[in-house]
Amino acid sequence: MSKSVAAAAIIIAMILLLNLFGGRESIGAGIFKDSILLIKYWGGTGEDHISIARSKYEHLRERGENVIWYGDSIDIKDADAVLMQQKLPDGKYTLTFVDGHEHQVNSEQLVKLLTLMLEKRTK
């Protein structure tokens, strides 16, 4: 079994256990960040980051969160590409990037980043 598959299995097991014993609110950005660190430690690729982010997206969507997934139409080699956006209750957005880092922005910054991403894609 490859290191990436082992890491994914561990991450899925952690999410399932937290859902089972800790309730829905126990799963947040912490487990996502820990998962990215685990993948980086084991030498994971950008595709692994996308897989983890996709799992987080699915979880947030199931909870009824306001999230949008861009991962199906981006260049995974572009570290500035936005995988996912999540609208927060205060009107700001948390963006998840290809390399796994997250950044909080306001709506004006969001439009600028997404415009840059679209411009890169059309070149």
C-alpha positions as CSV (number, residue, x, y, z in Angstrom):
1,M,0.0,0.0,0.0
2,S,1.4,3.4,-0.9
3,K,2.0,6.1,1.6
4,S,-0.8,8.3,0.1
5,V,-3.3,5.5,0.3
6,A,-2.3,4.8,3.9
7,A,-2.6,8.6,4.8
8,A,-6.1,8.7,3.1
9,A,-7.2,5.6,5.1
10,I,-6.1,7.2,8.4
11,I,-7.8,10.5,7.5
12,I,-11.1,8.8,6.6
13,A,-10.9,6.7,9.8
14,M,-10.4,9.9,11.9
15,I,-13.3,11.6,10.2
16,L,-15.6,8.6,10.8
17,L,-14.6,8.3,14.5
18,L,-15.1,12.0,15.1
19,N,-18.5,11.9,13.4
20,L,-19.4,8.8,15.5
21,F,-18.2,10.0,18.9
22,G,-17.7,13.8,18.7
23,G,-20.7,15.0,16.8
24,R,-20.6,17.1,13.6
25,E,-19.1,20.2,15.2
26,S,-15.9,18.4,16.2
27,I,-14.8,18.1,12.6
28,G,-13.4,21.4,11.4
29,A,-10.4,23.1,9.9
30,G,-8.1,21.4,12.4
31,I,-8.5,17.9,11.0
32,F,-8.1,19.2,7.5
33,K,-4.9,21.0,8.4
34,D,-3.6,17.9,10.2
35,S,-4.4,15.8,7.1
36,I,-2.4,18.1,4.9
37,L,0.5,17.9,7.2
38,L,0.3,14.1,7.2
39,I,0.2,14.1,3.4
40,K,3.2,16.5,3.2
41,Y,5.2,14.4,5.7
42,W,4.6,11.2,3.7
43,G,5.5,13.0,0.5
44,G,2.1,13.4,-1.0
45,T,1.3,15.2,-4.2
46,G,-1.0,18.0,-5.2
47,E,-3.6,15.4,-6.1
48,D,-3.6,14.2,-2.5
49,H,-4.3,17.8,-1.3
50,I,-7.2,18.0,-3.7
51,S,-8.6,14.7,-2.5
52,I,-8.5,15.8,1.1
53,A,-10.1,19.2,0.2
54,R,-12.8,17.4,-1.7
55,S,-13.6,15.3,1.4
56,K,-13.8,18.5,3.4
57,Y,-16.1,20.1,0.8
58,E,-18.4,17.1,0.8
59,H,-18.6,17.2,4.6
60,L,-19.3,21.0,4.7
61,R,-22.0,20.5,2.0
62,E,-23.7,17.8,4.0
63,R,-23.8,20.1,7.0
64,G,-25.6,22.7,4.8
65,E,-22.6,25.1,4.6
66,N,-22.4,27.6,1.8
67,V,-19.4,26.2,-0.2
68,I,-18.3,26.1,-3.8
69,W,-15.9,23.6,-5.3
70,Y,-13.5,24.7,-8.1
71,G,-11.2,21.7,-8.0
72,D,-12.6,20.1,-11.2
73,S,-11.5,23.0,-13.4
74,I,-8.2,24.2,-12.1
75,D,-4.5,23.6,-12.8
76,I,-3.1,21.6,-9.9
77,K,0.4,22.9,-10.6
78,D,-0.8,26.5,-9.8
79,A,-0.3,26.9,-6.1
80,D,-2.5,30.1,-6.3
81,A,-5.5,28.2,-7.7
82,V,-8.5,28.2,-5.4
83,L,-10.0,24.7,-4.8
84,M,-12.9,25.7,-2.7
85,Q,-14.6,28.8,-1.1
86,Q,-16.7,28.7,2.0
87,K,-18.9,31.7,3.0
88,L,-18.7,32.4,6.7
89,P,-21.5,33.8,8.8
90,D,-19.7,37.2,9.0
91,G,-19.8,37.6,5.2
92,K,-16.2,36.8,4.7
93,Y,-14.9,33.7,2.8
94,T,-12.4,31.0,3.6
95,L,-10.5,30.0,0.5
96,T,-8.7,26.6,0.3
97,F,-5.8,26.6,-2.2
98,V,-4.2,23.7,-4.1
99,D,-1.2,23.4,-1.7
100,G,-3.6,23.0,1.2
101,H,-3.3,26.4,2.8
102,E,-6.4,28.4,3.7
103,H,-6.9,32.2,3.7
104,Q,-9.8,34.3,4.8
105,V,-10.8,37.1,2.4
106,N,-13.6,39.7,2.0
107,S,-15.9,39.7,-1.1
108,E,-13.8,42.2,-2.9
109,Q,-10.6,40.1,-2.5
110,L,-12.5,37.0,-3.5
111,V,-13.6,38.6,-6.8
112,K,-10.0,39.6,-7.5
113,L,-8.6,36.2,-6.8
114,L,-11.2,34.4,-8.9
115,T,-10.7,36.8,-11.7
116,L,-7.0,36.1,-11.7
117,M,-7.6,32.4,-11.7
118,L,-10.0,32.7,-14.6
119,E,-7.6,34.9,-16.6
120,K,-4.8,32.3,-16.1
121,R,-7.2,29.6,-17.4
122,T,-8.1,31.4,-20.6
123,K,-4.5,32.1,-21.6
